[in-house]
Amino acid sequence: MRVSEDMGDFDTPESWSDFIEGPVYPDNAVPWLHDPAYSTILEHPGLRDCIGRHIAPALQQAIGLVQAMAQVHVLDVVRSHRPAIGLSLGFGSNAQEPYELLKACELNCVHAYEWIGEHIVEAARACETLRVNEPRLTARIRLHHGTVSDLSALNTSSIHLIYTANMFNREIPMSGDTFKRSMQEIVRVLAPGGCLISRGSAGVLEQYLAQYLQVLLENPLVSVLQKEP
């Protein structure tokens, strides 16, 4: 982890910082400081909460529905790639989300993006407690303090499964430019045949991505989209 020179919000990096890739910025110095969604989240901490604390049951439900309704087995798609790489977008206060995604979907590695630095540190510390039994976990979970509109640390077509919850909705409106670039980045990093599972997006994400991805499942609770193989 590279620490910004003016970073005063966090402790001196310890072993948990091994999980963090790139810098962690103080709240008042992030590159996305003027995005309205970021400002809203800082003002109202309750908006940081993701839907549910344990995502494994929701993932299993969504995967089961897609298999029944669209005859697509998401986990088989993931298993056909090795290494299989996942991406958690905006996990908020749910520090366990990257690890649960890794395990529930049998992934080899999960990259996780969150634009609140405090939550990046919380997730890193949570992962550090698991490293006692999984010494190689730092190679399997990589945390990024960043915005979804800039996933430049990830290669094109490198991600096989994306999970996001309660991020793209009308209650936390991001700027139009941030939203558009976020959608472009999602399409760019998703590998052919790769899937996106979204919860709580209120149709905003689905409406845009339907131009580029096939909608396998869409209801008020969860949507699943797939990139053409």
C-alpha positions as CSV (number, residue, x, y, z in Angstrom):
1,M,0.0,0.0,0.0
2,R,1.2,3.5,-0.8
3,V,0.2,6.1,1.7
4,S,-0.6,9.6,0.6
5,E,1.8,12.1,2.1
6,D,-1.0,14.1,3.7
7,M,-2.8,11.1,5.0
8,G,-3.6,11.6,8.6
9,D,-6.8,9.6,9.1
10,F,-5.2,6.1,9.5
11,D,-2.5,4.5,11.6
12,T,0.9,3.7,10.3
13,P,0.5,0.8,7.9
14,E,0.7,-2.6,9.6
15,S,0.5,-6.2,8.3
16,W,-3.2,-5.7,7.2
17,S,-2.0,-3.1,4.7
18,D,-0.7,-6.0,2.6
19,F,-4.2,-6.5,1.3
20,I,-4.4,-2.9,-0.1
21,E,-3.2,-2.2,-3.6
22,G,-2.4,1.4,-4.3
23,P,-2.9,4.5,-2.0
24,V,-5.4,5.2,0.6
25,Y,-6.4,8.8,0.6
26,P,-7.8,11.0,3.5
27,D,-11.4,11.9,3.0
28,N,-10.7,15.5,2.0
29,A,-8.1,14.6,-0.6
30,V,-9.7,11.8,-2.7
31,P,-9.7,12.4,-6.5
32,W,-13.5,12.0,-6.6
33,L,-14.0,14.6,-3.8
34,H,-16.6,16.7,-5.8
35,D,-18.8,13.8,-6.9
36,P,-22.3,14.5,-5.3
37,A,-22.7,10.8,-4.3
38,Y,-19.5,10.8,-2.3
39,S,-20.5,14.0,-0.5
40,T,-23.9,12.5,0.3
41,I,-22.4,9.4,1.7
42,L,-20.0,11.3,3.9
43,E,-22.9,13.4,5.3
44,H,-25.2,10.4,5.9
45,P,-23.1,7.4,7.2
46,G,-26.2,5.1,7.2
47,L,-26.1,5.2,3.4
48,R,-22.8,3.2,3.5
49,D,-24.6,0.1,4.7
50,C,-24.8,-2.6,2.1
51,I,-28.0,-4.7,1.7
52,G,-27.6,-7.5,4.2
53,R,-24.5,-8.5,6.1
54,H,-23.9,-11.9,4.6
55,I,-24.1,-12.0,0.8
56,A,-23.7,-15.8,0.3
57,P,-27.5,-16.5,0.6
58,A,-28.3,-13.7,-1.9
59,L,-25.7,-15.0,-4.3
60,Q,-27.0,-18.5,-4.1
61,Q,-30.6,-17.3,-4.6
62,A,-29.7,-15.2,-7.7
63,I,-27.6,-18.0,-9.2
64,G,-30.5,-20.5,-8.6
65,L,-33.0,-18.2,-10.2
66,V,-30.8,-17.7,-13.3
67,Q,-30.3,-21.4,-13.7
68,A,-34.1,-22.0,-13.5
69,M,-35.3,-19.2,-15.7
70,A,-32.5,-18.7,-18.2
71,Q,-30.8,-22.1,-18.1
72,V,-27.4,-20.5,-17.4
73,H,-25.4,-21.8,-14.5
74,V,-23.3,-18.9,-13.3
75,L,-20.9,-21.0,-11.2
76,D,-20.2,-23.3,-14.2
77,V,-19.3,-20.2,-16.2
78,V,-17.0,-19.1,-13.4
79,R,-15.4,-22.6,-13.0
80,S,-14.7,-22.7,-16.7
81,H,-12.0,-20.1,-16.2
82,R,-8.9,-20.6,-14.2
83,P,-7.8,-18.4,-12.5
84,A,-11.4,-17.1,-12.0
85,I,-11.3,-13.5,-10.9
86,G,-14.1,-11.6,-9.2
87,L,-14.8,-8.0,-8.5
88,S,-16.7,-6.5,-5.6
89,L,-17.9,-2.9,-6.2
90,G,-18.8,-0.6,-3.4
91,F,-18.9,-3.0,-0.4
92,G,-19.3,-0.1,2.0
93,S,-19.4,-1.1,5.7
94,N,-19.7,-4.8,4.8
95,A,-16.0,-5.6,5.4
96,Q,-16.6,-9.4,4.9
97,E,-18.1,-9.0,1.4
98,P,-14.9,-9.5,-0.7
99,Y,-14.1,-12.7,1.3
100,E,-17.7,-14.1,1.1
101,L,-17.7,-13.5,-2.7
102,L,-14.3,-15.3,-3.0
103,K,-15.6,-18.3,-1.1
104,A,-19.3,-18.5,-2.2
105,C,-18.4,-18.4,-5.9
106,E,-15.2,-20.5,-5.7
107,L,-13.0,-17.7,-7.1
108,N,-9.3,-17.7,-7.2
109,C,-9.0,-14.0,-6.5
110,V,-11.3,-11.0,-5.8
111,H,-10.6,-7.4,-6.4
112,A,-12.7,-5.0,-4.3
113,Y,-13.3,-1.3,-4.9
114,E,-14.6,1.1,-2.3
115,W,-14.3,4.9,-2.2
116,I,-14.6,5.5,1.5
117,G,-11.1,5.0,2.9
118,E,-12.3,4.0,6.4
119,H,-14.0,0.9,4.9
120,I,-10.9,-0.1,2.9
121,V,-9.0,-0.2,6.2
122,E,-11.8,-2.1,8.0
123,A,-11.9,-4.7,5.2
124,A,-8.1,-5.1,5.3
125,R,-8.1,-5.6,9.1
126,A,-11.0,-8.2,8.7
127,C,-8.9,-10.0,6.1
128,E,-5.9,-10.0,8.3
129,T,-7.7,-11.9,11.0
130,L,-8.4,-14.6,8.4
131,R,-4.8,-14.9,7.3
132,V,-3.9,-17.0,10.3
133,N,-5.7,-20.0,8.6
134,E,-5.1,-18.8,5.0
135,P,-1.5,-17.6,4.7
136,R,-1.9,-16.9,0.9
137,L,-5.0,-14.7,1.3
138,T,-3.2,-11.5,0.4
139,A,-2.8,-12.9,-3.1
140,R,-6.5,-13.7,-3.3
141,I,-8.1,-10.5,-2.0
142,R,-6.9,-7.2,-3.3
143,L,-8.5,-4.0,-2.0
144,H,-8.5,-0.7,-3.9
145,H,-9.4,2.7,-2.6
146,G,-11.0,4.0,-5.7
147,T,-14.0,4.9,-7.7
148,V,-15.8,2.6,-10.1
149,S,-15.4,5.1,-12.8
150,D,-11.7,4.3,-12.9
151,L,-10.8,0.5,-12.8
152,S,-7.5,1.1,-14.6
153,A,-5.7,-1.3,-12.2
154,L,-7.7,-4.1,-13.8
155,N,-6.9,-5.5,-17.3
156,T,-9.5,-5.5,-20.0
157,S,-11.7,-8.7,-20.1
158,S,-10.0,-9.9,-16.9
159,I,-13.1,-10.2,-14.6
160,H,-15.4,-13.2,-14.6
161,L,-17.9,-12.2,-11.9
162,I,-18.9,-8.8,-10.7
163,Y,-21.0,-8.2,-7.6
164,T,-22.4,-4.9,-6.4
165,A,-25.1,-4.0,-3.9
166,N,-27.0,-0.8,-3.1
167,M,-24.6,1.3,-5.2
168,F,-26.3,2.3,-8.4
169,N,-29.6,3.8,-7.3
170,R,-31.6,7.0,-7.2
171,E,-31.1,7.6,-3.4
172,I,-27.3,8.1,-3.9
173,P,-27.0,10.0,-7.2
174,M,-23.5,10.1,-8.6
175,S,-22.6,12.6,-11.3
176,G,-23.7,11.7,-14.8
177,D,-20.0,11.6,-15.9
178,T,-19.1,9.2,-13.1
179,F,-22.0,6.9,-13.8
180,K,-21.3,6.8,-17.6
181,R,-17.6,6.1,-17.1
182,S,-18.5,3.5,-14.4
183,M,-20.7,1.6,-16.9
184,Q,-18.0,1.7,-19.5
185,E,-15.4,0.4,-17.1
186,I,-17.7,-2.5,-16.0
187,V,-18.2,-3.5,-19.7
188,R,-14.5,-3.2,-20.3
189,V,-13.2,-5.3,-17.5
190,L,-15.9,-8.0,-17.8
191,A,-14.6,-11.1,-19.7
192,P,-16.6,-12.7,-22.5
193,G,-19.2,-14.9,-20.9
194,G,-18.7,-13.1,-17.5
195,C,-21.6,-12.2,-15.3
196,L,-22.7,-9.2,-13.2
197,I,-24.9,-9.7,-10.1
198,S,-26.5,-6.4,-8.9
199,R,-28.7,-5.9,-5.9
200,G,-30.7,-2.7,-5.1
201,S,-29.9,-0.9,-8.3
202,A,-33.5,0.2,-9.0
203,G,-33.2,-0.5,-12.8
204,V,-30.6,2.3,-13.3
205,L,-27.7,0.0,-14.0
206,E,-29.7,-2.5,-15.9
207,Q,-31.2,0.1,-18.3
208,Y,-27.8,1.3,-19.4
209,L,-26.0,-2.1,-19.5
210,A,-28.7,-3.8,-21.5
211,Q,-27.1,-2.2,-24.5
212,Y,-24.0,-4.3,-24.0
213,L,-24.9,-7.3,-21.8
214,Q,-27.7,-9.9,-22.0
215,V,-30.2,-9.6,-19.1
216,L,-30.6,-13.0,-17.6
217,L,-32.6,-12.0,-14.6
218,E,-34.2,-8.7,-13.5
219,N,-36.5,-8.0,-10.6
220,P,-36.7,-5.4,-7.8
221,L,-34.3,-7.4,-5.6
222,V,-31.6,-8.7,-7.9
223,S,-30.5,-8.6,-11.5
224,V,-28.0,-10.8,-13.4
225,L,-26.4,-9.8,-16.7
226,Q,-24.0,-11.6,-18.9
227,K,-21.5,-10.5,-21.5
228,E,-21.7,-12.4,-24.8
229,P,-19.1,-15.3,-24.9
